[in-house]
Amino acid sequence: MELLFFVYLHLRGTVFHGTMASLSEGGEASDDVRWRGRNGQVLTTALTTGFPWDSSLYLEYDLDSGLLQDGDLGHAFMLLWSKSL
């Protein structure tokens, strides 16, 4: 979606399912590994805009449901500057 001249908004939702390994309590041997399926979601919002010197700037923020954080919400921020030659 173009918000302003050369400013674009990106919204993206992702749903995923994965199988994760975990150790049972007190165990370190390979017999104590348990596999379980887990689901998660990620919401992403980003802005792309023109930048000086024939370049572009991309700003992104992600919020995930905590699949990789063992239940805690996860956050990510990305800033990307690119220039064509």
PyMOL Python script that loads the backbone (N, CA, C, O; Angstrom):
from pymol import cmd

cmd.read_pdbstr("""\
ATOM      1  N   MET A   1       0.843  -1.161   0.000  1.00  0.00           N
ATOM      2  CA  MET A   1       0.000   0.000   0.000  1.00  0.00           C
ATOM      3  C   MET A   1       0.899   1.238   0.000  1.00  0.00           C
ATOM      4  O   MET A   1       1.807   1.342   0.825  1.00  0.00           O
ATOM      5  N   GLU A   2       0.657   2.159  -0.902  1.00  0.00           N
ATOM      6  CA  GLU A   2       1.459   3.381  -0.968  1.00  0.00           C
ATOM      7  C   GLU A   2       0.810   4.432  -0.064  1.00  0.00           C
ATOM      8  O   GLU A   2      -0.287   4.913  -0.347  1.00  0.00           O
ATOM      9  N   LEU A   3       1.496   4.779   1.019  1.00  0.00           N
ATOM     10  CA  LEU A   3       0.973   5.769   1.963  1.00  0.00           C
ATOM     11  C   LEU A   3       1.171   7.189   1.454  1.00  0.00           C
ATOM     12  O   LEU A   3       0.234   7.987   1.429  1.00  0.00           O
ATOM     13  N   LEU A   4       2.375   7.489   1.055  1.00  0.00           N
ATOM     14  CA  LEU A   4       2.756   8.788   0.516  1.00  0.00           C
ATOM     15  C   LEU A   4       3.613   8.535  -0.717  1.00  0.00           C
ATOM     16  O   LEU A   4       3.889   7.388  -1.068  1.00  0.00           O
ATOM     17  N   PHE A   5       4.021   9.590  -1.354  1.00  0.00           N
ATOM     18  CA  PHE A   5       4.898   9.457  -2.507  1.00  0.00           C
ATOM     19  C   PHE A   5       6.190   8.755  -2.091  1.00  0.00           C
ATOM     20  O   PHE A   5       6.937   9.295  -1.275  1.00  0.00           O
ATOM     21  N   PHE A   6       6.472   7.582  -2.620  1.00  0.00           N
ATOM     22  CA  PHE A   6       7.664   6.774  -2.338  1.00  0.00           C
ATOM     23  C   PHE A   6       7.712   6.209  -0.917  1.00  0.00           C
ATOM     24  O   PHE A   6       8.797   5.891  -0.430  1.00  0.00           O
ATOM     25  N   VAL A   7       6.571   6.075  -0.239  1.00  0.00           N
ATOM     26  CA  VAL A   7       6.521   5.424   1.068  1.00  0.00           C
ATOM     27  C   VAL A   7       5.478   4.307   0.989  1.00  0.00           C
ATOM     28  O   VAL A   7       4.293   4.567   0.779  1.00  0.00           O
ATOM     29  N   TYR A   8       5.932   3.063   1.159  1.00  0.00           N
ATOM     30  CA  TYR A   8       5.050   1.908   1.033  1.00  0.00           C
ATOM     31  C   TYR A   8       4.945   1.174   2.361  1.00  0.00           C
ATOM     32  O   TYR A   8       5.944   0.982   3.054  1.00  0.00           O
ATOM     33  N   LEU A   9       3.735   0.769   2.707  1.00  0.00           N
ATOM     34  CA  LEU A   9       3.459   0.012   3.924  1.00  0.00           C
ATOM     35  C   LEU A   9       3.277  -1.455   3.565  1.00  0.00           C
ATOM     36  O   LEU A   9       2.584  -1.786   2.602  1.00  0.00           O
ATOM     37  N   HIS A  10       3.906  -2.336   4.346  1.00  0.00           N
ATOM     38  CA  HIS A  10       3.780  -3.778   4.155  1.00  0.00           C
ATOM     39  C   HIS A  10       3.211  -4.366   5.447  1.00  0.00           C
ATOM     40  O   HIS A  10       3.725  -4.089   6.530  1.00  0.00           O
ATOM     41  N   LEU A  11       2.170  -5.163   5.344  1.00  0.00           N
ATOM     42  CA  LEU A  11       1.617  -5.903   6.472  1.00  0.00           C
ATOM     43  C   LEU A  11       1.586  -7.376   6.081  1.00  0.00           C
ATOM     44  O   LEU A  11       1.131  -7.729   4.993  1.00  0.00           O
ATOM     45  N   ARG A  12       2.079  -8.239   6.986  1.00  0.00           N
ATOM     46  CA  ARG A  12       2.155  -9.654   6.660  1.00  0.00           C
ATOM     47  C   ARG A  12       1.883 -10.465   7.910  1.00  0.00           C
ATOM     48  O   ARG A  12       2.392 -10.154   8.987  1.00  0.00           O
ATOM     49  N   GLY A  13       1.091 -11.491   7.767  1.00  0.00           N
ATOM     50  CA  GLY A  13       0.850 -12.438   8.847  1.00  0.00           C
ATOM     51  C   GLY A  13       1.336 -13.814   8.423  1.00  0.00           C
ATOM     52  O   GLY A  13       1.138 -14.214   7.275  1.00  0.00           O
ATOM     53  N   THR A  14       1.967 -14.541   9.331  1.00  0.00           N
ATOM     54  CA  THR A  14       2.494 -15.867   9.036  1.00  0.00           C
ATOM     55  C   THR A  14       2.038 -16.832  10.112  1.00  0.00           C
ATOM     56  O   THR A  14       2.105 -16.523  11.302  1.00  0.00           O
ATOM     57  N   VAL A  15       1.578 -17.995   9.700  1.00  0.00           N
ATOM     58  CA  VAL A  15       1.201 -19.070  10.616  1.00  0.00           C
ATOM     59  C   VAL A  15       2.101 -20.249  10.289  1.00  0.00           C
ATOM     60  O   VAL A  15       2.289 -20.582   9.119  1.00  0.00           O
ATOM     61  N   PHE A  16       2.664 -20.886  11.320  1.00  0.00           N
ATOM     62  CA  PHE A  16       3.576 -21.997  11.062  1.00  0.00           C
ATOM     63  C   PHE A  16       3.367 -23.118  12.057  1.00  0.00           C
ATOM     64  O   PHE A  16       2.843 -22.920  13.153  1.00  0.00           O
ATOM     65  N   HIS A  17       3.789 -24.289  11.649  1.00  0.00           N
ATOM     66  CA  HIS A  17       3.751 -25.478  12.493  1.00  0.00           C
ATOM     67  C   HIS A  17       5.107 -26.155  12.383  1.00  0.00           C
ATOM     68  O   HIS A  17       5.632 -26.322  11.282  1.00  0.00           O
ATOM     69  N   GLY A  18       5.671 -26.543  13.505  1.00  0.00           N
ATOM     70  CA  GLY A  18       6.974 -27.192  13.494  1.00  0.00           C
ATOM     71  C   GLY A  18       7.072 -28.248  14.575  1.00  0.00           C
ATOM     72  O   GLY A  18       6.285 -28.271  15.521  1.00  0.00           O
ATOM     73  N   THR A  19       8.048 -29.118  14.416  1.00  0.00           N
ATOM     74  CA  THR A  19       8.335 -30.142  15.418  1.00  0.00           C
ATOM     75  C   THR A  19       9.631 -29.747  16.105  1.00  0.00           C
ATOM     76  O   THR A  19      10.651 -29.522  15.453  1.00  0.00           O
ATOM     77  N   MET A  20       9.580 -29.664  17.437  1.00  0.00           N
ATOM     78  CA  MET A  20      10.741 -29.217  18.200  1.00  0.00           C
ATOM     79  C   MET A  20      11.178 -30.305  19.169  1.00  0.00           C
ATOM     80  O   MET A  20      10.353 -31.032  19.722  1.00  0.00           O
ATOM     81  N   ALA A  21      12.483 -30.405  19.364  1.00  0.00           N
ATOM     82  CA  ALA A  21      13.047 -31.362  20.317  1.00  0.00           C
ATOM     83  C   ALA A  21      13.229 -30.682  21.662  1.00  0.00           C
ATOM     84  O   ALA A  21      13.589 -29.507  21.728  1.00  0.00           O
ATOM     85  N   SER A  22      12.981 -31.419  22.728  1.00  0.00           N
ATOM     86  CA  SER A  22      13.255 -30.905  24.074  1.00  0.00           C
ATOM     87  C   SER A  22      13.712 -32.064  24.946  1.00  0.00           C
ATOM     88  O   SER A  22      13.327 -33.214  24.732  1.00  0.00           O
ATOM     89  N   LEU A  23      14.537 -31.742  25.929  1.00  0.00           N
ATOM     90  CA  LEU A  23      15.018 -32.756  26.868  1.00  0.00           C
ATOM     91  C   LEU A  23      14.019 -32.883  28.006  1.00  0.00           C
ATOM     92  O   LEU A  23      13.457 -31.886  28.461  1.00  0.00           O
ATOM     93  N   SER A  24      13.799 -34.108  28.464  1.00  0.00           N
ATOM     94  CA  SER A  24      12.960 -34.276  29.640  1.00  0.00           C
ATOM     95  C   SER A  24      13.760 -33.808  30.852  1.00  0.00           C
ATOM     96  O   SER A  24      14.986 -33.723  30.789  1.00  0.00           O
ATOM     97  N   GLU A  25      13.092 -33.512  31.924  1.00  0.00           N
ATOM     98  CA  GLU A  25      13.754 -32.940  33.100  1.00  0.00           C
ATOM     99  C   GLU A  25      14.814 -33.875  33.652  1.00  0.00           C
ATOM    100  O   GLU A  25      14.574 -35.067  33.842  1.00  0.00           O
ATOM    101  N   GLY A  26      15.988 -33.319  33.906  1.00  0.00           N
ATOM    102  CA  GLY A  26      17.081 -34.052  34.513  1.00  0.00           C
ATOM    103  C   GLY A  26      17.843 -34.957  33.569  1.00  0.00           C
ATOM    104  O   GLY A  26      18.790 -35.621  33.993  1.00  0.00           O
ATOM    105  N   GLY A  27      17.467 -35.006  32.319  1.00  0.00           N
ATOM    106  CA  GLY A  27      18.135 -35.931  31.403  1.00  0.00           C
ATOM    107  C   GLY A  27      18.989 -35.230  30.376  1.00  0.00           C
ATOM    108  O   GLY A  27      18.671 -34.133  29.917  1.00  0.00           O
ATOM    109  N   GLU A  28      20.088 -35.886  30.021  1.00  0.00           N
ATOM    110  CA  GLU A  28      20.934 -35.379  28.954  1.00  0.00           C
ATOM    111  C   GLU A  28      21.186 -36.445  27.901  1.00  0.00           C
ATOM    112  O   GLU A  28      21.747 -36.141  26.848  1.00  0.00           O
ATOM    113  N   ALA A  29      20.796 -37.661  28.149  1.00  0.00           N
ATOM    114  CA  ALA A  29      21.031 -38.747  27.194  1.00  0.00           C
ATOM    115  C   ALA A  29      20.047 -38.633  26.032  1.00  0.00           C
ATOM    116  O   ALA A  29      18.992 -38.013  26.159  1.00  0.00           O
ATOM    117  N   SER A  30      20.402 -39.234  24.905  1.00  0.00           N
ATOM    118  CA  SER A  30      19.545 -39.150  23.720  1.00  0.00           C
ATOM    119  C   SER A  30      18.187 -39.806  23.957  1.00  0.00           C
ATOM    120  O   SER A  30      17.227 -39.487  23.255  1.00  0.00           O
ATOM    121  N   ASP A  31      18.081 -40.725  24.936  1.00  0.00           N
ATOM    122  CA  ASP A  31      16.796 -41.362  25.240  1.00  0.00           C
ATOM    123  C   ASP A  31      15.813 -40.383  25.864  1.00  0.00           C
ATOM    124  O   ASP A  31      14.610 -40.646  25.875  1.00  0.00           O
ATOM    125  N   ASP A  32      16.300 -39.261  26.383  1.00  0.00           N
ATOM    126  CA  ASP A  32      15.447 -38.315  27.077  1.00  0.00           C
ATOM    127  C   ASP A  32      14.919 -37.209  26.163  1.00  0.00           C
ATOM    128  O   ASP A  32      14.278 -36.272  26.640  1.00  0.00           O
ATOM    129  N   VAL A  33      15.177 -37.304  24.862  1.00  0.00           N
ATOM    130  CA  VAL A  33      14.705 -36.288  23.918  1.00  0.00           C
ATOM    131  C   VAL A  33      13.258 -36.591  23.561  1.00  0.00           C
ATOM    132  O   VAL A  33      12.906 -37.722  23.225  1.00  0.00           O
ATOM    133  N   ARG A  34      12.433 -35.561  23.640  1.00  0.00           N
ATOM    134  CA  ARG A  34      11.034 -35.699  23.260  1.00  0.00           C
ATOM    135  C   ARG A  34      10.750 -34.737  22.114  1.00  0.00           C
ATOM    136  O   ARG A  34      11.221 -33.599  22.109  1.00  0.00           O
ATOM    137  N   TRP A  35       9.984 -35.204  21.159  1.00  0.00           N
ATOM    138  CA  TRP A  35       9.602 -34.387  20.003  1.00  0.00           C
ATOM    139  C   TRP A  35       8.133 -34.028  20.151  1.00  0.00           C
ATOM    140  O   TRP A  35       7.300 -34.872  20.483  1.00  0.00           O
ATOM    141  N   ARG A  36       7.831 -32.765  19.899  1.00  0.00           N
ATOM    142  CA  ARG A  36       6.427 -32.348  19.962  1.00  0.00           C
ATOM    143  C   ARG A  36       6.155 -31.286  18.909  1.00  0.00           C
ATOM    144  O   ARG A  36       7.006 -30.450  18.606  1.00  0.00           O
ATOM    145  N   GLY A  37       4.957 -31.339  18.363  1.00  0.00           N
ATOM    146  CA  GLY A  37       4.539 -30.354  17.372  1.00  0.00           C
ATOM    147  C   GLY A  37       4.050 -29.091  18.060  1.00  0.00           C
ATOM    148  O   GLY A  37       3.358 -29.149  19.077  1.00  0.00           O
ATOM    149  N   ARG A  38       4.412 -27.967  17.501  1.00  0.00           N
ATOM    150  CA  ARG A  38       3.977 -26.680  18.066  1.00  0.00           C
ATOM    151  C   ARG A  38       3.560 -25.757  16.932  1.00  0.00           C
ATOM    152  O   ARG A  38       4.072 -25.853  15.817  1.00  0.00           O
ATOM    153  N   ASN A  39       2.633 -24.871  17.228  1.00  0.00           N
ATOM    154  CA  ASN A  39       2.150 -23.879  16.267  1.00  0.00           C
ATOM    155  C   ASN A  39       2.561 -22.488  16.726  1.00  0.00           C
ATOM    156  O   ASN A  39       2.797 -22.257  17.912  1.00  0.00           O
ATOM    157  N   GLY A  40       2.642 -21.575  15.784  1.00  0.00           N
ATOM    158  CA  GLY A  40       2.970 -20.195  16.128  1.00  0.00           C
ATOM    159  C   GLY A  40       2.500 -19.235  15.054  1.00  0.00           C
ATOM    160  O   GLY A  40       2.109 -19.644  13.961  1.00  0.00           O
ATOM    161  N   GLN A  41       2.541 -17.973  15.374  1.00  0.00           N
ATOM    162  CA  GLN A  41       2.143 -16.916  14.455  1.00  0.00           C
ATOM    163  C   GLN A  41       3.151 -15.780  14.539  1.00  0.00           C
ATOM    164  O   GLN A  41       3.764 -15.546  15.581  1.00  0.00           O
ATOM    165  N   VAL A  42       3.310 -15.072  13.412  1.00  0.00           N
ATOM    166  CA  VAL A  42       4.167 -13.896  13.351  1.00  0.00           C
ATOM    167  C   VAL A  42       3.397 -12.793  12.643  1.00  0.00           C
ATOM    168  O   VAL A  42       2.787 -13.029  11.600  1.00  0.00           O
ATOM    169  N   LEU A  43       3.423 -11.600  13.200  1.00  0.00           N
ATOM    170  CA  LEU A  43       2.836 -10.423  12.579  1.00  0.00           C
ATOM    171  C   LEU A  43       3.977  -9.480  12.225  1.00  0.00           C
ATOM    172  O   LEU A  43       4.793  -9.130  13.078  1.00  0.00           O
ATOM    173  N   THR A  44       4.027  -9.068  10.951  1.00  0.00           N
ATOM    174  CA  THR A  44       5.104  -8.206  10.461  1.00  0.00           C
ATOM    175  C   THR A  44       4.519  -6.944   9.859  1.00  0.00           C
ATOM    176  O   THR A  44       3.543  -6.995   9.112  1.00  0.00           O
ATOM    177  N   THR A  45       5.115  -5.821  10.185  1.00  0.00           N
ATOM    178  CA  THR A  45       4.779  -4.558   9.549  1.00  0.00           C
ATOM    179  C   THR A  45       6.085  -3.901   9.116  1.00  0.00           C
ATOM    180  O   THR A  45       7.092  -3.976   9.820  1.00  0.00           O
ATOM    181  N   ALA A  46       6.057  -3.254   7.944  1.00  0.00           N
ATOM    182  CA  ALA A  46       7.290  -2.678   7.410  1.00  0.00           C
ATOM    183  C   ALA A  46       6.972  -1.450   6.565  1.00  0.00           C
ATOM    184  O   ALA A  46       5.858  -1.279   6.068  1.00  0.00           O
ATOM    185  N   LEU A  47       7.984  -0.606   6.420  1.00  0.00           N
ATOM    186  CA  LEU A  47       7.923   0.570   5.554  1.00  0.00           C
ATOM    187  C   LEU A  47       9.105   0.534   4.596  1.00  0.00           C
ATOM    188  O   LEU A  47      10.232   0.240   4.995  1.00  0.00           O
ATOM    189  N   THR A  48       8.837   0.834   3.334  1.00  0.00           N
ATOM    190  CA  THR A  48       9.894   0.993   2.335  1.00  0.00           C
ATOM    191  C   THR A  48       9.776   2.400   1.775  1.00  0.00           C
ATOM    192  O   THR A  48       8.681   2.858   1.449  1.00  0.00           O
ATOM    193  N   THR A  49      10.905   3.082   1.664  1.00  0.00           N
ATOM    194  CA  THR A  49      10.882   4.449   1.168  1.00  0.00           C
ATOM    195  C   THR A  49      12.140   4.752   0.355  1.00  0.00           C
ATOM    196  O   THR A  49      13.182   4.117   0.520  1.00  0.00           O
ATOM    197  N   GLY A  50      12.010   5.728  -0.513  1.00  0.00           N
ATOM    198  CA  GLY A  50      13.184   6.212  -1.228  1.00  0.00           C
ATOM    199  C   GLY A  50      14.105   6.949  -0.266  1.00  0.00           C
ATOM    200  O   GLY A  50      13.658   7.473   0.754  1.00  0.00           O
ATOM    201  N   PHE A  51      15.390   6.989  -0.594  1.00  0.00           N
ATOM    202  CA  PHE A  51      16.389   7.601   0.275  1.00  0.00           C
ATOM    203  C   PHE A  51      17.389   8.332  -0.614  1.00  0.00           C
ATOM    204  O   PHE A  51      17.482   8.026  -1.803  1.00  0.00           O
ATOM    205  N   PRO A  52      18.134   9.282  -0.074  1.00  0.00           N
ATOM    206  CA  PRO A  52      19.095  10.025  -0.906  1.00  0.00           C
ATOM    207  C   PRO A  52      20.115   9.131  -1.607  1.00  0.00           C
ATOM    208  O   PRO A  52      20.349   7.997  -1.191  1.00  0.00           O
ATOM    209  N   TRP A  53      20.708   9.645  -2.659  1.00  0.00           N
ATOM    210  CA  TRP A  53      21.743   8.990  -3.460  1.00  0.00           C
ATOM    211  C   TRP A  53      21.223   7.744  -4.178  1.00  0.00           C
ATOM    212  O   TRP A  53      21.923   6.734  -4.249  1.00  0.00           O
ATOM    213  N   ASP A  54      20.015   7.810  -4.703  1.00  0.00           N
ATOM    214  CA  ASP A  54      19.400   6.685  -5.440  1.00  0.00           C
ATOM    215  C   ASP A  54      19.394   5.397  -4.618  1.00  0.00           C
ATOM    216  O   ASP A  54      19.723   4.331  -5.138  1.00  0.00           O
ATOM    217  N   SER A  55      19.029   5.486  -3.361  1.00  0.00           N
ATOM    218  CA  SER A  55      18.985   4.315  -2.494  1.00  0.00           C
ATOM    219  C   SER A  55      17.574   4.162  -1.918  1.00  0.00           C
ATOM    220  O   SER A  55      16.701   5.000  -2.142  1.00  0.00           O
ATOM    221  N   SER A  56      17.377   3.089  -1.183  1.00  0.00           N
ATOM    222  CA  SER A  56      16.094   2.869  -0.517  1.00  0.00           C
ATOM    223  C   SER A  56      16.333   2.404   0.913  1.00  0.00           C
ATOM    224  O   SER A  56      17.380   1.847   1.241  1.00  0.00           O
ATOM    225  N   LEU A  57      15.344   2.646   1.743  1.00  0.00           N
ATOM    226  CA  LEU A  57      15.403   2.308   3.156  1.00  0.00           C
ATOM    227  C   LEU A  57      14.218   1.410   3.479  1.00  0.00           C
ATOM    228  O   LEU A  57      13.087   1.705   3.092  1.00  0.00           O
ATOM    229  N   TYR A  58      14.471   0.318   4.187  1.00  0.00           N
ATOM    230  CA  TYR A  58      13.450  -0.651   4.557  1.00  0.00           C
ATOM    231  C   TYR A  58      13.490  -0.819   6.068  1.00  0.00           C
ATOM    232  O   TYR A  58      14.530  -1.188   6.614  1.00  0.00           O
ATOM    233  N   LEU A  59      12.383  -0.557   6.757  1.00  0.00           N
ATOM    234  CA  LEU A  59      12.261  -0.705   8.211  1.00  0.00           C
ATOM    235  C   LEU A  59      11.213  -1.769   8.486  1.00  0.00           C
ATOM    236  O   LEU A  59      10.111  -1.706   7.940  1.00  0.00           O
ATOM    237  N   GLU A  60      11.540  -2.744   9.324  1.00  0.00           N
ATOM    238  CA  GLU A  60      10.610  -3.845   9.597  1.00  0.00           C
ATOM    239  C   GLU A  60      10.563  -4.140  11.086  1.00  0.00           C
ATOM    240  O   GLU A  60      11.581  -4.082  11.775  1.00  0.00           O
ATOM    241  N   TYR A  61       9.356  -4.461  11.580  1.00  0.00           N
ATOM    242  CA  TYR A  61       9.163  -4.889  12.965  1.00  0.00           C
ATOM    243  C   TYR A  61       8.348  -6.179  12.953  1.00  0.00           C
ATOM    244  O   TYR A  61       7.321  -6.260  12.279  1.00  0.00           O
ATOM    245  N   ASP A  62       8.804  -7.185  13.697  1.00  0.00           N
ATOM    246  CA  ASP A  62       8.116  -8.472  13.790  1.00  0.00           C
ATOM    247  C   ASP A  62       7.748  -8.754  15.237  1.00  0.00           C
ATOM    248  O   ASP A  62       8.501  -8.448  16.161  1.00  0.00           O
ATOM    249  N   LEU A  63       6.578  -9.341  15.411  1.00  0.00           N
ATOM    250  CA  LEU A  63       6.119  -9.807  16.721  1.00  0.00           C
ATOM    251  C   LEU A  63       5.706 -11.255  16.559  1.00  0.00           C
ATOM    252  O   LEU A  63       4.793 -11.555  15.789  1.00  0.00           O
ATOM    253  N   ASP A  64       6.375 -12.178  17.285  1.00  0.00           N
ATOM    254  CA  ASP A  64       6.007 -13.588  17.160  1.00  0.00           C
ATOM    255  C   ASP A  64       5.391 -14.099  18.450  1.00  0.00           C
ATOM    256  O   ASP A  64       5.553 -13.507  19.518  1.00  0.00           O
ATOM    257  N   SER A  65       4.683 -15.212  18.326  1.00  0.00           N
ATOM    258  CA  SER A  65       3.898 -15.753  19.437  1.00  0.00           C
ATOM    259  C   SER A  65       4.734 -16.457  20.494  1.00  0.00           C
ATOM    260  O   SER A  65       4.178 -16.936  21.482  1.00  0.00           O
ATOM    261  N   GLY A  66       6.023 -16.537  20.326  1.00  0.00           N
ATOM    262  CA  GLY A  66       6.891 -17.100  21.349  1.00  0.00           C
ATOM    263  C   GLY A  66       7.259 -18.552  21.158  1.00  0.00           C
ATOM    264  O   GLY A  66       7.682 -19.206  22.111  1.00  0.00           O
ATOM    265  N   LEU A  67       7.112 -19.074  19.961  1.00  0.00           N
ATOM    266  CA  LEU A  67       7.474 -20.472  19.721  1.00  0.00           C
ATOM    267  C   LEU A  67       8.940 -20.732  20.043  1.00  0.00           C
ATOM    268  O   LEU A  67       9.260 -21.728  20.691  1.00  0.00           O
ATOM    269  N   LEU A  68       9.828 -19.857  19.606  1.00  0.00           N
ATOM    270  CA  LEU A  68      11.257 -20.051  19.850  1.00  0.00           C
ATOM    271  C   LEU A  68      11.708 -19.489  21.191  1.00  0.00           C
ATOM    272  O   LEU A  68      12.828 -19.754  21.626  1.00  0.00           O
ATOM    273  N   GLN A  69      10.857 -18.721  21.846  1.00  0.00           N
ATOM    274  CA  GLN A  69      11.214 -18.095  23.128  1.00  0.00           C
ATOM    275  C   GLN A  69      10.617 -18.855  24.307  1.00  0.00           C
ATOM    276  O   GLN A  69      10.576 -18.334  25.421  1.00  0.00           O
ATOM    277  N   ASP A  70      10.151 -20.087  24.072  1.00  0.00           N
ATOM    278  CA  ASP A  70       9.550 -20.926  25.106  1.00  0.00           C
ATOM    279  C   ASP A  70       8.354 -20.233  25.763  1.00  0.00           C
ATOM    280  O   ASP A  70       8.220 -20.225  26.987  1.00  0.00           O
ATOM    281  N   GLY A  71       7.498 -19.659  24.937  1.00  0.00           N
ATOM    282  CA  GLY A  71       6.269 -19.061  25.438  1.00  0.00           C
ATOM    283  C   GLY A  71       6.299 -17.558  25.588  1.00  0.00           C
ATOM    284  O   GLY A  71       5.237 -16.940  25.657  1.00  0.00           O
ATOM    285  N   ASP A  72       7.468 -16.937  25.642  1.00  0.00           N
ATOM    286  CA  ASP A  72       7.561 -15.478  25.751  1.00  0.00           C
ATOM    287  C   ASP A  72       7.445 -14.858  24.364  1.00  0.00           C
ATOM    288  O   ASP A  72       7.960 -15.407  23.391  1.00  0.00           O
ATOM    289  N   LEU A  73       6.769 -13.716  24.274  1.00  0.00           N
ATOM    290  CA  LEU A  73       6.658 -13.031  22.991  1.00  0.00           C
ATOM    291  C   LEU A  73       8.041 -12.635  22.486  1.00  0.00           C
ATOM    292  O   LEU A  73       8.902 -12.225  23.265  1.00  0.00           O
ATOM    293  N   GLY A  74       8.244 -12.761  21.187  1.00  0.00           N
ATOM    294  CA  GLY A  74       9.518 -12.385  20.591  1.00  0.00           C
ATOM    295  C   GLY A  74       9.347 -11.157  19.714  1.00  0.00           C
ATOM    296  O   GLY A  74       8.308 -10.983  19.078  1.00  0.00           O
ATOM    297  N   HIS A  75      10.353 -10.314  19.678  1.00  0.00           N
ATOM    298  CA  HIS A  75      10.336  -9.086  18.889  1.00  0.00           C
ATOM    299  C   HIS A  75      11.593  -9.048  18.021  1.00  0.00           C
ATOM    300  O   HIS A  75      12.662  -9.502  18.430  1.00  0.00           O
ATOM    301  N   ALA A  76      11.445  -8.501  16.821  1.00  0.00           N
ATOM    302  CA  ALA A  76      12.605  -8.324  15.941  1.00  0.00           C
ATOM    303  C   ALA A  76      12.442  -7.005  15.198  1.00  0.00           C
ATOM    304  O   ALA A  76      11.332  -6.607  14.845  1.00  0.00           O
ATOM    305  N   PHE A  77      13.558  -6.341  14.968  1.00  0.00           N
ATOM    306  CA  PHE A  77      13.569  -5.087  14.226  1.00  0.00           C
ATOM    307  C   PHE A  77      14.675  -5.180  13.189  1.00  0.00           C
ATOM    308  O   PHE A  77      15.786  -5.615  13.492  1.00  0.00           O
ATOM    309  N   MET A  78      14.366  -4.768  11.964  1.00  0.00           N
ATOM    310  CA  MET A  78      15.378  -4.813  10.913  1.00  0.00           C
ATOM    311  C   MET A  78      15.391  -3.479  10.175  1.00  0.00           C
ATOM    312  O   MET A  78      14.343  -2.924   9.842  1.00  0.00           O
ATOM    313  N   LEU A  79      16.587  -2.981   9.930  1.00  0.00           N
ATOM    314  CA  LEU A  79      16.800  -1.772   9.149  1.00  0.00           C
ATOM    315  C   LEU A  79      17.741  -2.156   8.011  1.00  0.00           C
ATOM    316  O   LEU A  79      18.839  -2.663   8.241  1.00  0.00           O
ATOM    317  N   LEU A  80      17.290  -1.906   6.771  1.00  0.00           N
ATOM    318  CA  LEU A  80      18.078  -2.284   5.613  1.00  0.00           C
ATOM    319  C   LEU A  80      18.197  -1.074   4.692  1.00  0.00           C
ATOM    320  O   LEU A  80      17.196  -0.476   4.295  1.00  0.00           O
ATOM    321  N   TRP A  81      19.426  -0.730   4.364  1.00  0.00           N
ATOM    322  CA  TRP A  81      19.681   0.352   3.417  1.00  0.00           C
ATOM    323  C   TRP A  81      20.299  -0.270   2.176  1.00  0.00           C
ATOM    324  O   TRP A  81      21.296  -0.984   2.275  1.00  0.00           O
ATOM    325  N   SER A  82      19.728  -0.011   1.018  1.00  0.00           N
ATOM    326  CA  SER A  82      20.285  -0.585  -0.212  1.00  0.00           C
ATOM    327  C   SER A  82      20.452   0.509  -1.260  1.00  0.00           C
ATOM    328  O   SER A  82      19.678   1.464  -1.331  1.00  0.00           O
ATOM    329  N   LYS A  83      21.485   0.332  -2.062  1.00  0.00           N
ATOM    330  CA  LYS A  83      21.801   1.304  -3.099  1.00  0.00           C
ATOM    331  C   LYS A  83      22.129   0.553  -4.376  1.00  0.00           C
ATOM    332  O   LYS A  83      22.882  -0.421  -4.368  1.00  0.00           O
ATOM    333  N   SER A  84      21.553   1.020  -5.473  1.00  0.00           N
ATOM    334  CA  SER A  84      21.887   0.420  -6.758  1.00  0.00           C
ATOM    335  C   SER A  84      23.070   1.167  -7.355  1.00  0.00           C
ATOM    336  O   SER A  84      23.221   2.374  -7.163  1.00  0.00           O
ATOM    337  N   LEU A  85      23.893   0.447  -8.069  1.00  0.00           N
ATOM    338  CA  LEU A  85      25.086   1.047  -8.655  1.00  0.00           C
ATOM    339  C   LEU A  85      24.852   1.444 -10.082  1.00  0.00           C
ATOM    340  O   LEU A  85      25.755   1.968 -10.733  1.00  0.00           O
TER     341      LEU A  85
END
""", "prot")
cmd.dss("prot")
cmd.show_as("cartoon", "prot")
cmd.util.cbc("prot")
cmd.orient("prot")
